Amino acid sequence: MSWFSPKSKPSASCDAPASGDAIVVDHITKKYGDFTAVDDVSFNVHQGEIFGLLGPNGAGKSTLIRMMTTLLPATSGRAVINGFDVAKEPDSARHCMGVIPQALTSDIDLTVEENLSIYAKLYGVPAADRKRNIDELLKTVDLLKWRHAQTKTLSGGMRRRLEIARGLVHSPKIFFLDEPTTGLDPVSRVAVWEMLTEIKNRRALTILITTHYMDEADRLCDRVAIVDHGKLVALDSPMALKASVPGTNVIEAQFLNAPAVWHEELGKLEDVTSVQPVGADMYRILSSNGTKTTTELVELAVRSNVQIKSLSVQNTTLDDVFVHYTGRQLRDEQVKAYNFVMPDRPGMRP
């Protein structure tokens, strides 16, 4: 399944759809033989929002994006992009979207400007608009000084910025990014976040990202859909999701010489709503009164002759939301990676 060729023309314009929703995913399912990668998922993405698909590697996030971006046919259900059903009007849907896969795919032997120019030509952007768009995008992603540099000379963060510019060179209305900051150092990740927010506001874009980073979803997204084992388990704003978890504070504590019934003893503290073992003698305790629970926990440890090795208190995070809805912590699970543009083959699992 291919993207645009120079002769490929959309059948309609990319004006905003009358429904007000940029993306509509309606009971979409993808199966590989007996394995269900995406299981009856439905959600809408509003015009102009940043929408996040949050979950561990292997949860089905990339499969969802591949179906929405016409790279993979759905087993059942449908995806509508800017008013176009991706199964019935794929070229029109493609014309309205920019897509950045997780892997870096720019040609390393071409210059920064050549990479952008080739994509602009493939999308049929007129010559006068190409020059203006490329100049504007290079300035936006802070690559003006490197426009004539070969792509292979760029750092990882600079190449990611080039990928973002390339996905916007035809002025799409909707922007898909699959794990946009995976592999980047902390400073580059923050730079990408700031850049995406600026681009979204300047271009009135709708952005959908997948991520397994809690801080990324919390920082960037207007709404977050939590995906686990191919299912949509929760969807709301980060603030509302955190408010839905019983307990407003999280206490992480590690103990030495704790008795076998220590989990139950912690659960008996007055304001505790949940106790979750998270490692060797480490517990994650949710409480509606962090200060009081911390005091009581220390008193309990003293009475029980249990040594506290470490103790910290924080507000509820999206990690707690994930635990609340799935029963386990979000992990960067070791799963077999697969190519974002892998052709669909019967029996192949993501």
N, C-alpha and C positions, 0 to 999 in steps of 0.2 A: 504494500500500500504506500503510495508516494504522496509527497506534498506537491505544491505548485510546480508545473513546468512553465516555461515562458509563454506557451500557448494556452495555458489554463486560465479561463476567465470566470469570475463569479457571475451568478445569475441575477443578483440584486445588490443593492447598496448595503452599507453597514450602519445605517442610522439606528438609533436606539429603538428596541422593540416596544410595541405599545403596552406590553404587560408590565414594564418597569423592571423586569428581572433579566439580568444579562445572561445568566445560566440557569437552566432548569434540568435537573436530573430526576427522572421519574421511574422508580422501581427498577433500577438498572442492576443487572446480574451478569457475571462472567464466570463460566465454568470451563475447566480443562479436564475433560473426562469426568471422573467422580469427584474431582477437587473443585470446590467453589472458592474462587479468589475474591470475588465481590458478591455480596449476598443481599439482594433486594434493597438497594440504597436509594434514598430520595432526599433531595434538598434543593433549595433555590439560592442563587447568589444575586444580591441586589446590585443595581447600577451604582458604580462608584465606590464600592466597598472593597476592602482587602479581606478575603475569606481564606481560612486556613484549614487544611486537612491534617490533623495531628494524630500520630500513632507510630508504633515501632516499625522498623524495617520488616517487610513481609506482611504488613497489615492490609495491604490492598490499595494503598494511596496512589502509587504509580500506575497501577492497572486502571484505576478510576480516571486519572488524567489521560491515559492513552485512549480510553474509550471516548472521553469528551473531545479529544483533539483529532479524532478520525483515524488514529493509527491502529486501532484494534476494534473489531466489531463486537458489540454486546451480544451475549447469549439471549437476553430478553431485556425489556424496558427500553428507555430512550434517553438521549441527551439532546438538549436544544441550546444552541449557542447563538446569542444575539437574534433570536427568533428563527434560526435555521436548524432543522432536524439534521444532525450530523450524518445519519444513515441515508437520508433522502436528498440533501443538498450539501454534500461535503465540501465542494469548492467554495460555495458562498460562506460556509461556516469558517473555513480556513482563512479566507480573505479577511475576516474580522478578528482574527486572533494572532497573537505572538506566542511562541512556545520555547521555553528554555529547559532542555532536559538536564538531568543531574550530571551527566558526563560533559566535559568540555569538548565541543565539537568543531570549533573554528579551525580553519586550515592553518597549521603552524608555519607553513612556508610562504604564506601570503602576508602582506602588511595588514595593519589594523584597518586602514581605509579600504583596501581591496576586499577584505572579508565583508565589510558593510556594503560596498558597492555591488558585489555579486548578488547578495541577497535582495537588495533593492531592485536589481534588474529582473531577478526571478519573479518577484511580486509585481512586475510591470509598473514600477514607480517611474514617472516621467523624468528625463534627464535633469531638468531645472529643479524639480522637487528633490531628486536624489542628493544633489549638492547641498541644498539647504538643510535637508533632514540629517545628513551625515555630519555636517558642521555643528548643528545644534546638539546632536546626540554625543559627539565626541567631547563637546564642552560639558554637557550634563554629567557624563561619566568620568570626567577629568582625564581624558586620554588625548587631548589636542596635541600635546607635545610629542606623542608617540604615534601619530597617524601614519607615518612612513616607516615605522619600525616593524620588523618581522614579528609575527605573533609568537614565535618560539622564544623570543627574548623577553617576553613579559613574565611577571610573577603570577602566581595563582590568583591572587586577588584582582590583578589587572586583567587577566584573561576572563574572569567572571564578569567584570564590568564590560568587557568587549562583548561577551555573550548577551548581556542584557541589552546593550545598544543594538546589536544585530537583530534581536527579537522585536525591536520597536521601529526598525527602519522603514516599514511600510505603514506606519501610523495605525496599528490595530486598536480596537476598542476594548479587547479583553486580553489579558496577559497571564499565561500559565507558567509557573516556575516550579520545577520538581527538585526539592531539596536544594534551594539556591545557595546555601552557605556551607554545605558539607565539605570538609577538608580545608576550610579557611581558618586562619589564625583569628583570635578574638578581635583584634583591631580591624581586620578586613571584614569580619562578620558585621560589626557595628557600622562600618562604612557602607556596606551593601544595604543594610536596613534603612539608613538615612537616605540613601540614594533612591530606593524604591518608594519611600514615602514622598519624597520630593517629586519624582516622576509621576506618581499617581495623582498628586494634586495638580501638577502643571498640565498634564495631558487628559485629565478627567477619565483615567483608566479604571477598569474593574480588574482586580488582581486576585488570582487564586494560586496559593502556594501549598505545597506539601512540606511537612517538616517533622522531625522527631525531636526537635529542640523545644523544650517548654518555654524558655525565655524568648525565643524567636516568635512563637505564636502569641505570647503575652504582649510583647512589644509591638508587633506589627498589625495584628489582626483585629478587625472590627467584630467578627464572629469566628468561632472555631467549631469544627465538627470533629469529634473524636472517633477514630476508626480503629477497630480491633478485630482481628481474624475475619476481615472482609465485611464486618457489620458496622453500621453507624450506631454508636451507643449513647451519644449526647451531642447537642448542638445549641450554642448560645454565645453571647459575648463572653470574653474571658472573665469579666467582673461577675456576671450572672452565674457562670459555671462555678466560680470559686465560692460564691454566696450559697450555692446549692449544697455544698458539703457541710455536714454537721460539724460544728466546732470552728471557731474563728482563729485559733492559734495552733501551731504545730510545734511540739517539743520532740527533739531528737536526743536520745540519751543512750549511752553505752555503759554497761555495768560489768563489774567483775564479781565472781563468786555468787551470782544470783541463783536462787533456788528454782527448781523445776516449775513451781507454780507462780513464778514472778509475773508472767503475762496476765494471769487472773488477778493478782494483787494490784497491778497497775490499773486494770479495768475497773476496780472498785473505787478509785478516787472520784470524789464527788462530781466534778465538772467534765470528766473524761467521756468523750463520745465514741472513741475508737482507739484500739491499740493494735499496731501492725509490726510484727517482727520483720526487720529488714537486713539482717545479717547476724554474725556471731555476737550474741549478747547486746545487739543494737535494737532499739525500739523507736517507732514513730508514733507519737501519742497526740491525738487530736483532742482539743479542749475548748470549751466555751469561755474559759477564764485562764489564760496562760500563766499569769502571775501567781494566782492562787494554786494552780495545779503544780507549778514548779516548786513552790514552798512545800506542799504536801508530799511531793515525790521525794524531796531531799529528806524530809522527816521520816518517811516510810523506809528509805534506804538506811538511815541511821538506826532506826528501831530494829531492822532486819539484819543489821551487820553486813550490808551489801555496799560495796564501794562503787561510787560513780566515777567512771573513767572520762566521760565527756558529756556535755549538756549544752544544748542550744535551743532558742525559742525564736519562731518566725511566724509570719502570717500565712494563711492558707495559700498554696500555690496550685498551678495547673497539674503538677505532679500528684498532689493530693486528690484533685478532681479525677485524674486517670485511675488512681487506686480505688477511689470511691465507686466508679462506674464499671471497672473491669475486675477488681479484686486483686490486682497485682501492680507493681511499679512499671513505669515506662522504661524499657531497656533498649539500648541499641543492640538488638538481638543479632546473633550471627546466623544469617541466612544466605543462601546462595543467591548472589546478585544476578540480574538478568538485564540485557540491553534494553534501553528505553524504546528503541525502534525495532525491536525483534519482531519478525513476522509471526503471525499466528499459525501455530502448528497443532494439529489434534493431539491431545494428551500431554502437551507441554505445560509445565507448571511455572508460575511466576517465581 
